[in-house]
Amino acid sequence: MRKTYLKEHRPILYNQMLLSEKLYPHLLEIDETAQSRLEQMMPQLAKEAGATEELKASDPMKWVGLMNTCKAQAEEILMAELINS
């Protein structure tokens, strides 16, 4: 996603990074950072949403819904902070 963003919205930066061979290390760093931040944010967002182990045991469908909402929220945050910046 970061590569597409750079290519479409920041073509000069994209070309500079591509020609200097810094593009792919940059993309790898962004991907690793995004995965790390997602892993850090998910427990906090789940706790705030009330997606507990007790809820998982008593109402699994509600728990899945809350977790999907949390993941979507985390992905939106990461898109704004890392991918599209």
Secondary structure, 3 states (H helix, E strand, C coil): CHHHHHHHHCHHHHHHHHHCCCHHHHHHHHHHHHHHHHHHHHHHHHHHHCCCHHHHHHCHHHHHHHHHHHHHHHHHHHHHHHHCC
